[in-house]
């Protein structure tokens, strides 16, 4: 997964400045510069984000998303209560 190229790059700094938090914006699999795979389900996206958080040593986070990303973050919050 790679940093998103358009759209969210304008929103992330606003959230960072308004909330004084670090924002990590990512492309979901099969979007933008992220790898494209045959598998593309909400559970796959959730596991991608969980792996990213583990790789970055992030133990807890506020998860937000728009449309598909929002639904994936809701599933992640339900599946991994201790993270969100």
N, C-alpha and C positions, 0 to 999 in steps of 0.2 A: 504494500500500500504506500502511496506517495502523497505528498501534500497536494491539495486540490489546486488546480490551475486558474479557475475563474469563479466569480461569484462570491464564494465564502472568504476569499482573500480580502474582501472589503469589509466583511462583517466581523471577522476574527479580531482585528485591531480595536474595533468599537467595543466589543465585549471585554477584551483585555483591559482597555482603559477605564471602562465604566465599572467593572467588577474587581479590578486589580488581581486578575488571575491569569495563569498561562493558558492559552488556547492552542489546541492541536487540531487542525482541520485536515481530514483525510479523504481521499477518493475511496469509495467502496470498490470491491473487486468488480471487474468488467466496466469500470468507469474511469475516465481520464487517463492518467499515466499508470494506474495500477494494473497488475497482471490480469489477463483475461483467462477465464477458466470455463469449463463446461458446467461446473456447479455454481449455482447462483440462487441461494435461498437465504431467508432471514437467519436461520441457524448458522449458516456459513459465514455471513457477515458478522454475526455476534462473536463467533470464534476468532475471526480475523481481528476484531477490535480487542478482544481479550488477549490475544497473542501480542498485539502491539503494546498494550498496557504492561504486560509482563516483560516484554523486551525493553521498555523504557522505565521499568521499575516503578510503575504508577500503581499504588495500592488502592486508591479511592479517587473517584472523579464525579463531577456533574456531567451527565451525558445529555447532549442535545442533538437533534437532527431535524431535517426537513423531509417530509414525504416519506420515501422509502427509508431514509436514514432515521427519521423519527420513530417509525415502526420498529426498526432494528434495535434502537436504543431502549424502547419500551420492553422488548423481549429480553434484552440484556439485563435490564433492571429487575425483571422478574426472575431470570435464571441465576443471576449472580448478585444477590441482594447486598452482600458485603462490599461490593465494589462501588455501587452507586448510592 
